[in-house]
Amino acid sequence: MDTLVMALENHYLDYDTFFWLDPSTGEIALWGEEAADEAEAEGWDVDERGGIRIEAVDSSEGFRDMEDFIAGVTEPMCRNRLQQAINHSSPFRHFKDALYSFPKHQTAWYEFHDGLMKQRAIRWLAEWGVVDQAEADAAIRALQALRDTP
């Protein structure tokens, strides 16, 4: 799960370098020039193995996550600093910089974000038919219950 979450968050790769899931093994691997050369020498490619390319989550979703988190912050000073941070250019960097001044909220953010990304990963697996939709729904409900438990 953690590897899939990391792949879904990775916005630093170019089109020819990407993470992919081998649905027959569940393995997630990085595809790049070296992997392509090795696969060619072994006589296979990602498509032939039914590989599923893992595209990064759109940054607009990440921005909405920050907005949702800020809406739940009850400490006015922190909420205002975070809101100002996302209204600047480079909102993700400014948001993390602002959180650094509020360690309690920084921890809460990482827990909040981690839960959302795990839910996205589970939905992704279901969308690609890697897991059953009913199992995915149950796993998401369990994650949400954990989040809602004090």
C-alpha distance (Angstrom), angle and dihedral (degrees) to the residues before:
residue distance angle dihedral
M1 . . .
D2 3.81 . .
T3 3.81 91.6 .
L4 3.80 91.6 50.5
V5 3.81 90.8 48.6
M6 3.81 89.8 50.5
A7 3.80 90.9 49.8
L8 3.81 92.1 48.6
E9 3.81 89.2 53.1
N10 3.79 97.4 45.5
H11 3.80 108.7 110.9
Y12 3.80 94.9 160.7
L13 3.78 102.5 82.1
D14 3.78 127.1 93.3
Y15 3.80 125.0 -130.8
D16 3.81 94.3 -90.0
T17 3.80 93.5 49.1
F18 3.78 116.6 60.9
F19 3.78 145.9 136.1
W20 3.76 117.9 -103.8
L21 3.78 136.9 -174.1
D22 3.79 122.3 -132.6
P23 3.82 100.2 -147.9
S24 3.81 92.5 -162.8
T25 3.82 92.6 60.6
G26 3.81 103.6 18.3
E27 3.79 88.3 -126.5
I28 3.79 119.1 146.0
A29 3.77 115.0 -152.4
L30 3.76 139.1 173.9
W31 3.79 114.2 -111.2
G32 3.77 115.6 -152.8
E33 3.77 141.0 127.9
E34 3.80 94.6 -62.8
A35 3.82 93.6 47.3
A36 3.81 90.7 46.1
D37 3.80 91.2 52.0
E38 3.80 91.5 48.7
A39 3.81 92.4 47.1
E40 3.79 91.4 48.5
A41 3.81 90.7 51.3
E42 3.82 89.1 50.7
G43 3.80 91.8 45.7
W44 3.81 103.1 -115.6
D45 3.78 140.2 98.4
V46 3.78 137.0 -160.6
D47 3.81 95.0 -100.9
E48 3.81 94.0 50.7
R49 3.81 89.9 53.9
G50 3.80 90.8 50.2
G51 3.77 90.5 -110.6
I52 3.77 117.8 179.4
R53 3.77 117.1 -142.4
I54 3.81 112.0 -133.6
E55 3.79 110.9 -138.8
A56 3.79 119.7 -161.8
V57 3.79 117.2 -106.2
D58 3.78 111.1 -98.8
S59 3.80 111.6 -95.6
S60 3.82 89.9 -126.5
E61 3.81 87.7 69.6
G62 3.79 90.1 53.1
F63 3.78 90.0 49.8
R64 3.82 90.3 51.7
D65 3.80 88.8 50.7
M66 3.79 89.7 56.7
E67 3.80 90.7 48.2
D68 3.81 91.3 49.7
F69 3.78 91.5 48.9
I70 3.81 92.5 48.7
A71 3.82 90.3 50.9
G72 3.80 88.7 59.5
V73 3.81 96.5 48.6
T74 3.80 108.2 106.9
E75 3.81 97.9 -173.0
P76 3.84 103.8 92.7
M77 3.82 96.7 -151.9
C78 3.79 92.6 51.9
R79 3.81 93.9 42.6
N80 3.83 91.2 51.2
R81 3.82 93.5 47.7
L82 3.79 91.9 49.2
Q83 3.80 92.5 47.0
Q84 3.80 90.7 50.7
A85 3.81 89.7 47.8
I86 3.80 94.6 57.4
N87 3.80 91.4 46.7
H88 3.83 90.7 65.6
S89 3.76 129.5 78.2
S90 3.82 110.7 -85.1
P91 3.81 91.3 30.8
F92 3.82 94.7 178.3
R93 3.80 93.4 56.1
H94 3.81 93.1 43.0
F95 3.82 91.1 48.1
K96 3.81 91.9 53.9
D97 3.80 91.1 44.8
A98 3.81 90.6 52.2
L99 3.81 92.0 47.5
Y100 3.79 89.8 56.3
S101 3.83 88.5 72.8
F102 3.82 90.8 56.0
P103 3.84 108.2 51.8
K104 3.82 94.5 177.5
H105 3.79 91.0 53.6
Q106 3.78 91.6 41.6
T107 3.81 89.3 59.7
A108 3.81 90.4 45.3
W109 3.82 90.4 51.0
Y110 3.80 93.4 52.9
E111 3.80 91.3 49.0
F112 3.83 91.2 46.6
H113 3.81 92.8 46.7
D114 3.80 93.6 44.7
G115 3.81 90.9 53.1
L116 3.80 92.7 49.7
M117 3.79 92.8 47.9
K118 3.79 92.3 49.6
Q119 3.80 88.7 52.0
R120 3.82 89.6 50.4
A121 3.79 90.6 49.5
I122 3.81 91.2 51.7
R123 3.82 91.0 48.2
W124 3.81 89.3 48.6
L125 3.80 91.0 53.1
A126 3.80 90.5 49.7
E127 3.82 93.4 46.5
W128 3.81 89.7 55.0
G129 3.79 92.5 45.9
V130 3.80 93.8 -115.8
V131 3.81 91.1 124.7
D132 3.79 131.1 24.6
Q133 3.82 114.6 -96.0
A134 3.81 92.5 -127.6
E135 3.82 90.5 53.1
A136 3.80 90.0 47.9
D137 3.79 91.8 50.7
A138 3.81 91.0 50.0
A139 3.81 91.8 49.0
I140 3.80 91.2 49.7
R141 3.81 91.3 49.3
A142 3.82 89.2 51.2
L143 3.82 91.2 51.3
Q144 3.79 90.9 48.6
A145 3.81 90.9 49.2
L146 3.81 89.6 52.7
R147 3.79 90.1 51.1
D148 3.81 92.3 49.0
T149 3.82 93.7 49.0
P150 3.81 111.2 96.9
